């Protein structure tokens, strides 16, 4: 295969739309100065662009207030803001075994430094969390429920609206990690009854790396965890406490915000539902094709519309790193191997010692590519 088949979109989508990125650079060359730091026309234009981008993000994700859209470096950055800025000593957090290390590691840090406690809810054979298990785990000390909307190992989409109902009934904030779902399936913060939602721009939104966001409900208050210049109240040594500035210190990533805004425009123009239907159909074709091959173990299926377009596989006893290397070197197929920064998922799957390979599809994959991947896996399985 002369042309690479890229199936690592769950890490970073690629390729990116050329026209979208050309426009991003052109816009940055026009207004790429410090927003909110001057009264001259370019600075005002940059600030206005960021204001409009907040409105666009709030609309896309069902956020209640554009002023409570916080731009971050990525989803990990947003999750750290949410967790470190809200949890206090003695708090109890309910989370799930589908979580990424961007949730698990901050929680572990807070267990050691603030003596919070956590309860981890397992998933079933299809990778789904039962909302009743969340309900049973809530205690009088529970101050937050943190849920991964879509697993980055299995592709399973959680029933966050049902979980949100339970949280609302108990008066407990719900934090949703939409890293994998944002840009693939509809994500509506209001319908989820989420108090906070985190997303990243470089995956299914097809934006640049280095930009993401944290959306906050009206009653979810986060303390500042970083301090510095905002362009406001510069005489005061106390960091500005108005939103969004209380959580945004320093100069904005204007090029990233421009790229994110254009990515949302492009996605809405192409049609979220149409793109998801195409990707999920290709993922199902790949899953079903591999399922017919003796010697291949699959995780996270069967693929349905209640999935994002990714799943994991192994060819035992081959190490997934070796399988990934063979797919790359012999067939020019790019996949992700290992634990995918989600160790609890693999612990439950029984793959915690080495992990799996992950196939994660994107908008530029084709049926011909899927046929070639099935043939490649068949050849590897036969000689294993």
C-alpha positions in Angstrom: 0.0 0.0 0.0 1.6 3.2 -1.1 -0.8 5.6 0.7 -1.0 5.4 4.4 -4.3 4.3 5.9 -4.7 6.4 9.0 -6.8 4.8 11.8 -5.7 6.7 14.8 -8.3 9.5 14.8 -9.1 8.8 18.4 -5.7 10.3 19.3 -5.7 13.1 16.7 -7.7 13.4 13.6 -5.7 13.4 10.4 -5.5 14.7 7.7 -7.0 18.1 8.4 -9.1 20.0 5.9 -6.6 22.1 4.0 -9.0 24.9 3.1 -10.0 25.3 6.7 -6.4 25.5 7.9 -5.4 27.9 5.1 -8.2 30.2 6.2 -7.1 29.9 9.9 -3.6 31.2 8.9 -5.1 34.0 6.8 -7.3 35.2 9.6 -4.5 35.0 12.1 -2.3 37.1 9.8 -5.0 39.7 9.8 -5.9 39.9 13.6 -3.1 37.9 15.3 -2.3 40.4 18.1 -3.1 40.2 21.8 -6.8 40.2 22.4 -8.1 42.4 25.2 -4.8 44.1 25.7 -5.2 47.2 23.5 -7.7 49.7 22.2 -6.4 49.7 18.6 -8.5 48.1 15.9 -6.6 44.8 15.5 -6.8 44.1 19.3 -10.5 44.9 19.4 -11.1 42.7 16.3 -9.2 39.8 18.0 -11.2 40.3 21.2 -14.5 40.3 19.3 -13.5 37.2 17.4 -12.9 35.4 20.7 -16.3 36.6 22.0 -18.0 35.2 18.9 -16.1 32.0 19.2 -17.4 31.5 22.8 -21.0 32.0 21.5 -20.3 29.4 18.8 -18.9 26.8 21.2 -21.8 27.4 23.6 -24.3 26.9 20.9 -22.6 23.8 19.5 -22.3 22.0 22.9 -25.6 23.3 24.4 -23.8 25.5 26.9 -26.1 27.9 28.9 -23.8 31.0 28.9 -21.0 32.0 26.4 -19.2 33.9 29.2 -18.8 30.5 31.0 -17.0 29.0 28.0 -13.3 28.7 29.1 -10.7 28.1 26.4 -8.0 25.6 27.5 -5.0 23.9 26.0 -6.9 20.6 25.6 -9.3 18.4 27.4 -6.7 17.3 30.0 -6.1 21.0 30.9 -9.9 21.5 31.2 -10.4 18.5 33.4 -7.5 19.6 35.7 -9.2 23.0 36.0 -12.5 21.4 36.9 -11.2 18.9 39.4 -8.4 20.8 41.1 -10.6 24.0 41.2 -13.6 22.4 42.9 -12.7 19.4 45.1 -12.0 20.1 48.8 -10.6 17.8 51.5 -13.0 15.1 52.5 -15.0 15.2 49.2 -16.2 12.0 47.6 -16.2 11.6 43.8 -18.0 9.0 41.8 -16.4 8.1 38.5 -16.2 5.2 36.1 -13.8 2.5 34.9 -14.0 4.0 31.4 -12.1 7.1 32.3 -8.9 8.4 30.7 -5.9 9.2 32.8 -6.8 12.9 32.4 -9.4 12.2 35.0 -7.8 9.3 36.9 -4.5 11.0 37.6 -5.9 14.3 38.9 -8.2 12.3 41.2 -5.3 10.2 42.4 -3.3 13.4 43.0 -6.2 14.8 45.0 -6.5 11.6 47.0 -2.9 12.1 48.2 -2.9 15.8 48.6 -6.5 16.7 49.8 -7.6 13.3 51.1 -10.6 13.1 48.8 -12.1 9.6 48.2 -13.3 8.1 45.0 -15.6 5.3 43.9 -15.2 3.7 40.5 -18.3 2.2 38.8 -17.5 -0.7 36.3 -19.0 -1.2 32.9 -20.9 -4.2 31.4 -19.9 -6.5 28.5 -20.8 -3.8 26.0 -18.7 -1.1 27.7 -21.8 0.6 29.1 -22.2 2.1 32.6 -25.5 1.4 34.4 -26.9 4.6 35.8 -28.3 2.7 38.7 -24.7 1.8 39.7 -23.9 5.5 39.8 -27.0 6.0 42.0 -26.1 3.2 44.4 -22.5 4.7 44.8 -23.6 8.2 45.8 -23.1 9.0 49.5 -23.9 12.1 51.6 -20.3 13.2 51.0 -20.4 12.9 47.2 -19.6 16.3 45.7 -19.1 15.3 42.0 -19.8 12.7 39.4 -17.3 12.5 36.6 -18.2 10.5 33.5 -16.5 9.8 30.2 -19.1 10.3 27.5 -17.5 7.9 25.0 -14.7 5.4 25.7 -11.5 5.9 23.9 -10.8 2.1 24.0 -14.2 0.6 23.3 -16.1 3.3 21.6 -19.2 2.8 23.8 -21.3 5.9 24.5 -22.6 6.3 28.1 -26.2 7.2 29.0 -25.2 10.6 30.3 -28.7 12.0 30.2 -29.9 9.3 32.6 -26.9 9.8 34.8 -27.6 13.6 34.7 -31.1 13.0 35.9 -29.8 11.1 38.9 -27.2 13.8 39.7 -29.8 16.5 39.4 -32.1 14.7 41.8 -29.4 14.4 44.4 -28.1 18.0 43.8 -24.6 16.7 42.7 -22.7 18.3 39.9 -22.0 16.2 36.8 -18.7 16.6 34.9 -18.7 15.1 31.4 -15.6 14.4 29.4 -16.6 14.8 25.7 -13.1 14.3 24.3 -14.2 11.4 22.0 -17.8 12.3 21.4 -17.4 16.0 20.6 -17.6 16.2 16.8 -18.8 12.7 16.3 -22.3 12.6 17.9 -24.6 15.3 19.3 -23.3 16.6 22.6 -25.8 18.8 24.5 -24.8 20.0 27.9 -28.3 21.1 28.8 -30.0 17.8 27.8 -27.4 16.0 29.8 -28.1 18.2 32.8 -24.3 18.5 33.1 -22.8 21.1 35.4 -19.5 21.1 33.4 -18.4 19.7 30.1 -14.9 19.3 28.7 -13.9 18.9 25.0 -10.8 19.1 22.8 -10.4 20.5 19.3 -7.9 18.2 17.7 -10.0 15.0 17.6 -13.4 14.7 15.8 -13.8 18.4 15.5 -10.8 18.5 13.1 -9.3 21.6 14.7 -5.7 22.2 15.5 -3.9 20.8 18.5 -3.4 22.9 21.6 -7.0 24.1 21.9 -10.0 22.8 23.9 -12.6 24.1 26.3 -14.5 23.8 29.5 -18.1 24.8 29.6 -19.7 25.6 33.0 -23.3 25.7 34.2 -24.5 28.7 36.1 -24.2 27.1 39.5 -20.8 25.4 39.0 -18.1 27.6 40.5 -14.4 26.8 40.0 -11.7 28.5 42.0 -8.7 29.9 40.2 -5.8 27.6 40.0 -3.5 29.8 37.9 -3.0 33.5 38.1 -1.6 36.3 35.9 -2.5 38.9 33.3 -6.0 39.2 32.0 -6.1 42.8 30.7 -8.6 43.6 33.4 -8.2 45.2 36.9 -4.4 45.4 36.4 -3.9 47.5 39.6 -5.1 44.6 41.8 -2.8 41.8 42.9 -5.9 39.6 43.2 -6.7 37.7 40.0 -9.9 38.8 38.3 -12.8 36.6 39.6 -15.3 37.3 36.8 -15.9 34.6 34.2 -14.3 33.6 31.9 -11.2 35.6 33.0 -10.9 33.9 36.4 -9.8 30.7 34.6 -8.0 32.2 31.7 -4.6 33.7 32.6 -2.2 35.1 30.1 -2.5 35.6 26.3 -5.0 33.5 24.5 -4.2 30.9 21.9 -5.8 33.0 19.2 -4.7 30.8 16.3 -6.1 27.8 18.1 -9.4 29.6 18.8 -9.7 30.7 15.2 -9.0 27.1 14.1 -11.6 25.7 16.5 -14.2 28.2 15.4 -13.6 27.4 11.7 -13.7 23.7 12.5 -17.2 24.0 14.0 -18.3 26.0 11.0 -17.0 23.3 8.7 -18.6 20.5 10.7 -22.0 22.1 10.7 -21.8 22.7 7.0 -20.9 19.0 6.3 -23.5 17.7 8.7 -22.7 16.0 12.0 -25.3 13.2 11.5 -24.2 12.5 8.0 -20.5 12.2 8.9 -21.3 10.0 11.9 -23.5 7.7 9.8 -20.6 7.3 7.4 -18.0 6.7 10.0 -20.1 4.3 12.1 -21.0 2.3 9.0 -17.3 1.9 8.1 -16.5 1.0 11.7 -19.2 -1.7 11.7 -17.9 -3.0 8.4 -14.4 -3.3 9.8 -15.6 -4.9 13.1 -17.8 -7.4 11.3 -15.1 -8.3 8.8 -12.6 -8.9 11.6 -15.1 -10.8 13.6 -15.2 -13.5 10.9 -11.5 -14.1 11.0 -10.3 -16.9 13.3 -7.7 -15.8 15.9 -8.8 -12.2 16.2 -10.2 -11.0 19.5 -12.5 -7.9 19.4 -13.5 -5.5 22.2 -16.1 -2.8 22.3 -18.7 -4.1 19.9 -20.8 -4.9 18.0 -20.7 -1.4 16.6 -24.1 0.4 16.7 -25.3 4.0 16.5 -24.7 4.2 20.2 -20.9 4.1 19.6 -18.3 6.4 18.2 -16.3 5.0 15.4 -13.6 3.1 17.2 -12.9 -0.3 18.9 -10.0 -2.4 19.9 -8.6 -5.8 18.9 -5.8 -8.3 19.5 -4.3 -11.4 17.8 -3.2 -13.5 20.8 -0.5 -14.3 21.7 1.0 -11.5 19.6 1.9 -8.4 21.6 -0.2 -5.5 20.4 2.9 -3.3 19.9 4.2 -5.9 17.5 0.9 -6.1 15.7 0.8 -2.3 15.4 4.4 -2.3 14.1 3.6 -5.0 11.5 0.5 -3.1 10.3 2.6 0.0 9.9 5.7 -1.5 8.3 4.2 -4.1 6.1 0.8 -2.6 5.3 1.2 1.2 5.9 -1.7 1.2 8.3 -1.5 3.5 11.3 -3.2 2.3 14.5 -2.6 2.9 18.3 -1.3 0.1 20.4 -1.0 -0.2 24.2 -3.2 0.9 27.1 -4.5 4.1 25.5 -4.1 6.0 28.8 -7.1 4.1 30.1 -5.7 1.5 32.4 -8.9 0.6 34.2 -10.7 -0.4 31.0 -7.9 -2.8 30.2 -7.9 -4.2 33.7 -11.5 -5.2 33.3 -11.0 -6.5 29.8 -8.1 -8.7 31.0 -5.6 -6.8 28.7 -4.0 -4.8 31.4 -0.6 -6.4 30.9 -0.1 -5.2 27.3 -3.3 -3.5 26.0 -4.7 -3.8 22.5 -4.5 -2.1 19.1 -7.2 0.5 18.5 -8.9 1.2 15.2 -10.4 4.7 15.3 -12.0 6.0 12.1 -12.5 9.5 10.7 -14.3 11.4 8.0 -11.6 10.8 5.4 -11.5 7.0 5.6 -13.1 4.9 2.7 -14.6 1.5 2.1 -11.6 0.6 0.0 -9.3 1.3 3.0 -11.5 -0.8 5.3 -11.3 -3.8 2.8 -7.5 -3.5 2.8 -7.3 -3.4 6.6 -9.5 -6.6 6.8 -7.2 -8.3 4.3 -4.1 -7.2 6.2 -5.4 -8.5 9.5 -6.4 -11.8 7.8 -2.9 -12.3 6.5 -1.3 -11.5 9.9 -3.8 -13.8 11.8 -3.0 -16.6 9.3 0.7 -16.5 9.9 0.5 -16.0 13.7 
